[in-house]
C-alpha cells in the first residue's frame, strides 16, 4: 500500500512537470486544440499523462517496488499503442475510421476470452472501443475529460480491488494521479489540452480494466456495471448523436452540442460545468461499484439509466445550432461575393407620400432646399419679422449675404 501511494505521488508531480515542459514545444510546432478559437491551447497534455503513467508503472514493475502482475504489461502496451495513434491524430487529421479500427485491434489483445467467452469477448472489444472514442468526444471543454477520468479511475480501481488484483489497482492509482497532475494545467481556463492522445488512452485503459474486473461473471450484470461506470461519457455520445440526427446534421462534423456546451448555454460557469459533471460521474460510478460488490442489486443501475435519459431529453431542448439559413427564393438573396449565402431582406414597409417628399427634400442641402409644406389652417407666407431677426445673417453655401437679399429670396421661394 505504501509503495502504491509513493508511486501515485511521483506520477502526479511528474505529469504536472511534463505538462508544463511540453507546452512550449507544442506552441512552437503549432499543435493546438482546433476547438479553441480565442485561446491557444497546446495538445501535449495527453502525452504528459501517458508518459507519466507508463514510466512510473514500468519502473515500479522492473524494480520490484510495485509489481504489476501477469497480463498488465500487455494492457499497458496496448494502451500505449492507442495513445500513439491518438498523437498521430493530433498532429495530422486522421479519419475516424482509422481510430476505430486501431482501437478495436488493440482492444482485441487485452480481452480475456477464456473468462468471458467468444461472443461476450467480441462485445467487450466493441465496448472498449466505444468508451475510448466517447472519452475523446468528452474532451470538448476544459477540465471535463480529466475530472470524469479521475472519478472513473477511482471507481474502476475499487472494482478491481474487490477482485484482489493488486497490480491493476496500482496501475489505475498511478493513472488517476497522473490525470490529477494534468488537471493542474487543464482546469478552466486551461493552459494545456488532453487531445486525442490522452483521451483515447484514458478511455481505453479504464474500459479495459473494467472488462478485466468483470470477466467470468454474469454478462447481464456485468453490462449494467460497465454502463454505470461510464454513464457520463455515454450520455454525451447519446446526446450528440440524437441531436445531430434530429437536426439532420452530419454525425461526424464537430459542433458545440455536447454536454458542457449546453450547460454553458444554461448559464453555468466553466468551473461549475466541470464540478456538476464530476458530481454526476461520482454518483453513477458509486452505483456501479456497489453493484459490482453485490451491495446493491443490478436493478439499481436502472436509476442511472433513467437519469441519463432525463438529462438527454432535457438538454435536447437547449438550442445550440442557431437559426437555419435562408434558402433561395423570392426572399432569399443568392450568394455574397465570398461564397456564402446572403440573408433574406425583409420587404420595406410602404411610406406615406409626405414622408417620402420630406426625405427627398431633407437630403438635398443648399439654398434650393424646399420649405416644409404648411398646414391648411396656417398662412403659407410668413412675414419677414417672423422668418429671422433683422440683424441675423443666413449662411449659405459659399458665404453669407445680407438680410435684404435673403428676404427677397424667401418671399420668392414662398
Buried (B, 14 or more C-beta within 10 A) or exposed (E): EEBBEBBBBBBBBBBBEBBBEBBEEBBEEEBBBEEEEEEEBBBBBBBBBBBBBBBBBBEBBEEEBBBBBEBBBEBBBBBBBBBBBBBBBBBEEBEEEEBBEBBBBBBBEBBBBEBBBEEBBBBBBEBBBBBBBBBBBBBBBBBBBBBBBBBBBBBBBBBBBEBEBBBBBBBBBBBBBBBBBBBBBBBBEBBBBBBBBBBBBBBBBBBBBBBBBBBBBEBEBBBBBBBBBBBBBBBBBBBBEBBBEEEEBEEEEEBBBBBBBBBBBEEBEBEBBBBBBBEBBBBBBBBBBBBBBEEBEBEBBEBBBEBBEEBBEEBBEBEBEEEEEBEEEEEBEEEEEEEEBEEBEEEEEEEEEEEEBBEEBEEEEEEEEEEEEEEEEEEEEEEBEEBBEEEEEBEEEEEEBEBEEBBEEBEEEE
